[in-house]
């Protein structure tokens, strides 16, 4: 899966846009006068959120090749987990580097557990919701071999709704970890530990539930998924 990702321009563009988006968030904050040590903490959770959101329409990227999974009777859980492997292999090392860098720029290493918890929750919640959305509400994407910027042949409101629900849902489910992280930022040392445990726990739970739901839907909607793949 990872080898396929690295050969597909669509995935490469998506991956490259994520750190750029995280960095661009800092510019208006600095212009608005937010202290640099606080701004340094913002990009990494944004990157974690986008990494979790990345596979939200992964099934559509297969185009008609998805028939191989359906015709072979592949178990839904194998399909769902297999699609998350490349994101995990890229996301975990990337966050493992970015989180300590952000904390070092901020200057308070006591915030490290809180940052890990917040990023883990956003990342894993995004992956869990993406495991559901990519099979419940796939939308037209550029076909394999086409330019990542090419307009898909079929557009509609489904694209915006799916993208928004996954991203906003990950933020909403991560609200406890975000709140504990805010308290830790304001000097509550116990909140940092709560953010770590809570973020990891919430993220893992949402991921497991998301994979389970996505697996069941994949196995029940095989025919409809083929109809969708043939129509884009």
KABELGI-V484856 format. One record per backbone hydrogen bond with DSSP energy under -1.0 kcal/mol. CO is the residue of the C=O (numbers start at 1). NH is the residue of the N-H. E is the energy in kcal/mol with one decimal. If there is no record, write none. Layout:
BEGIN
co=CO nh=NH e=E
co=CO nh=NH e=E
END
This chain:
BEGIN
co=1 nh=5 e=-2.3
co=2 nh=6 e=-2.2
co=5 nh=8 e=-1.1
co=8 nh=12 e=-2.0
co=9 nh=13 e=-2.5
co=10 nh=14 e=-1.6
co=11 nh=15 e=-2.4
co=12 nh=16 e=-2.4
co=13 nh=17 e=-2.0
co=14 nh=18 e=-1.0
co=16 nh=20 e=-1.0
co=17 nh=21 e=-2.8
co=18 nh=22 e=-2.1
co=19 nh=23 e=-2.2
co=20 nh=24 e=-2.5
co=21 nh=25 e=-1.2
co=23 nh=26 e=-1.0
co=25 nh=29 e=-1.0
co=26 nh=30 e=-2.5
co=27 nh=31 e=-2.3
co=28 nh=32 e=-2.1
co=29 nh=34 e=-2.3
co=30 nh=33 e=-1.1
co=35 nh=38 e=-1.3
co=35 nh=39 e=-2.1
co=36 nh=40 e=-1.9
co=38 nh=41 e=-1.4
co=39 nh=42 e=-1.4
co=42 nh=46 e=-1.4
co=43 nh=47 e=-2.5
co=44 nh=48 e=-2.5
co=45 nh=49 e=-2.4
co=46 nh=50 e=-2.3
co=47 nh=51 e=-2.4
co=48 nh=52 e=-2.0
co=49 nh=53 e=-1.6
co=50 nh=54 e=-1.3
co=53 nh=56 e=-2.0
co=55 nh=58 e=-1.6
co=59 nh=62 e=-1.2
co=60 nh=63 e=-1.1
co=62 nh=65 e=-1.7
co=63 nh=66 e=-1.4
co=64 nh=67 e=-1.8
co=65 nh=68 e=-1.7
co=66 nh=70 e=-1.7
co=67 nh=71 e=-3.6
co=68 nh=72 e=-1.5
co=69 nh=74 e=-2.1
co=70 nh=73 e=-1.1
co=75 nh=79 e=-1.9
co=76 nh=80 e=-2.7
co=77 nh=81 e=-2.4
co=78 nh=82 e=-2.3
co=79 nh=83 e=-1.7
co=81 nh=84 e=-1.1
co=81 nh=85 e=-1.1
co=84 nh=88 e=-2.4
co=85 nh=89 e=-2.6
co=86 nh=90 e=-1.7
co=87 nh=91 e=-3.7
co=88 nh=92 e=-1.9
co=90 nh=94 e=-1.6
co=91 nh=95 e=-2.8
co=92 nh=96 e=-2.2
co=93 nh=97 e=-1.2
co=94 nh=98 e=-2.6
co=95 nh=99 e=-2.5
co=97 nh=101 e=-1.4
co=98 nh=102 e=-2.7
co=99 nh=103 e=-2.3
co=100 nh=104 e=-2.5
co=101 nh=105 e=-2.1
co=102 nh=106 e=-1.9
co=103 nh=107 e=-3.0
co=108 nh=111 e=-1.6
co=109 nh=112 e=-1.6
co=111 nh=115 e=-2.6
co=112 nh=116 e=-2.4
co=113 nh=117 e=-2.4
co=114 nh=118 e=-2.6
co=115 nh=119 e=-2.4
co=116 nh=120 e=-2.6
co=117 nh=121 e=-2.2
co=118 nh=122 e=-2.3
co=119 nh=123 e=-2.5
co=120 nh=124 e=-2.8
co=121 nh=125 e=-2.5
co=122 nh=126 e=-1.7
co=123 nh=127 e=-1.9
co=124 nh=128 e=-2.4
co=125 nh=129 e=-2.5
co=126 nh=130 e=-2.4
co=127 nh=131 e=-1.9
co=129 nh=133 e=-2.8
co=130 nh=134 e=-2.2
co=132 nh=135 e=-1.1
co=132 nh=136 e=-2.3
co=133 nh=137 e=-2.4
co=143 nh=146 e=-2.2
co=147 nh=150 e=-1.8
co=157 nh=161 e=-2.2
co=158 nh=162 e=-2.6
co=159 nh=163 e=-2.4
co=160 nh=164 e=-2.4
co=161 nh=165 e=-2.7
co=162 nh=166 e=-2.1
co=163 nh=167 e=-2.0
co=164 nh=168 e=-3.1
co=165 nh=169 e=-2.2
co=166 nh=170 e=-2.0
co=167 nh=171 e=-1.8
co=168 nh=172 e=-2.7
co=169 nh=173 e=-2.7
co=170 nh=174 e=-1.3
co=172 nh=175 e=-1.4
co=174 nh=178 e=-2.6
co=175 nh=179 e=-2.7
co=176 nh=180 e=-2.5
co=177 nh=181 e=-2.3
co=178 nh=182 e=-2.1
co=179 nh=183 e=-2.3
co=180 nh=184 e=-2.5
co=181 nh=185 e=-2.1
co=182 nh=186 e=-1.2
co=183 nh=188 e=-2.2
co=184 nh=187 e=-1.7
co=190 nh=194 e=-2.0
co=191 nh=195 e=-2.5
co=192 nh=196 e=-1.7
co=193 nh=197 e=-2.5
co=194 nh=198 e=-2.9
co=195 nh=199 e=-2.3
co=196 nh=200 e=-2.2
co=197 nh=201 e=-2.4
co=198 nh=202 e=-3.0
co=199 nh=203 e=-2.4
co=200 nh=204 e=-2.4
co=201 nh=205 e=-2.3
co=202 nh=206 e=-2.7
co=203 nh=207 e=-2.3
co=204 nh=208 e=-2.4
co=205 nh=209 e=-2.6
co=206 nh=210 e=-2.8
co=207 nh=211 e=-2.4
co=208 nh=212 e=-2.2
co=209 nh=213 e=-2.7
co=210 nh=214 e=-2.7
co=211 nh=215 e=-2.4
co=212 nh=216 e=-2.0
co=213 nh=217 e=-2.4
co=214 nh=218 e=-2.4
co=215 nh=219 e=-1.9
co=216 nh=220 e=-1.4
co=217 nh=221 e=-2.1
co=221 nh=225 e=-2.6
co=222 nh=226 e=-1.9
co=223 nh=227 e=-2.0
co=224 nh=228 e=-2.4
co=225 nh=229 e=-2.5
co=226 nh=230 e=-2.1
END
